């Protein structure tokens, strides 16, 4: 009798395990044959990601992804945006091992790679849930909705000095040049791919952009290749204001650093979206597909918003760091950078060099 009960219990346990495993094969609402992708990813057992997203921000996503797919080990390589591009290009040209997925804030460089045929075409199960401007031919997807920001030292910059728009920034730096001379910072656009992307978008949308650039030159703007360095120097008071800083990183720093203030501009406010694509020659193609779908899923987007402290792209994700909250705050001032061929304009070498020359002349960066 005892043997029968034990056997029955074992059968029940196995049945339960099979049921749980089956339910994990395909997320709710996905087609049944998605299980083949999950099974394929388990057999691959690995996913290699090259990313310009800070490891600290990516960690909650990797942890949750690993909970869903414990058989897939994630190798996450954190670099700056230019390094992501250069390393991948070099490895791809040599035919050696490289990333399965590239995920970067340098939207123009990501688009360049996708448009040159490095990206696999994969229609994500979540494609319908994101804005049309964030999907380029089912081969490159936007994953976040991150506003650029003016960041300032709250101890040394008064509330009435914080610019509400770009004209206010020019006026502030012109009328209080002595206070802000050598105290304003932005990205080094020669070294930072994402910084170059931001500034060229600025030049296209702001008719007075070159007046702003000249003002930067007049007060001796300081440039850095990373967001972290800018935030450190603003916090210490070495710099007072940072321009075009990635707002998600700034907000995360401000939450624990009382010296950091974050402001968005009400005339127009650029929004970046970290672009992700699958390497067409990915060794772990199935695992890469799981990652894309996970990043764009409501579950993944909720983690992006609440734990990674980036901004969610999906309209059905609620909370502070979301497209919805920003739309309520800034409305039509939000100008998301679309994933379109327009991103390539300043990657043409002749145009790039001409822009850099003009920027150096105006901003005083010899």
Secondary structure, DSSP 8 states (H G I E B T S, - for coil): -HHHHHHHHHHHHHHHHHHHHHHHHS-TTS-GGGHHHHHHHHHH-EEEEEESS-HHHHHHHHHHHHHH-TT-EEEEEE--HHHHHHHHHHHHHHT----SEEEES-HHHHHHHHHTT-B-----TTGGGS-GGGEETTTEEE-B-EEEEEEEETTTS-GGGS-SSHHHHHHHHHHTHHHHTT-EEEE-TTT-HHHHHHHHHHHHH-TTHHHHHHHHHHHT-EEES-HHHHHHHHHHTS-SEEEEEEHHHHHHHHTT-TTEEEE--SS-EEEE--EEEEBTT-TTHHHHHHHHHHHHSHHHHHHHHHTS-S-B--TT--SSSBHHHHHHHHGGGEEE--SSGGGGGGGSHHHHHHHHHHHHHHHT--
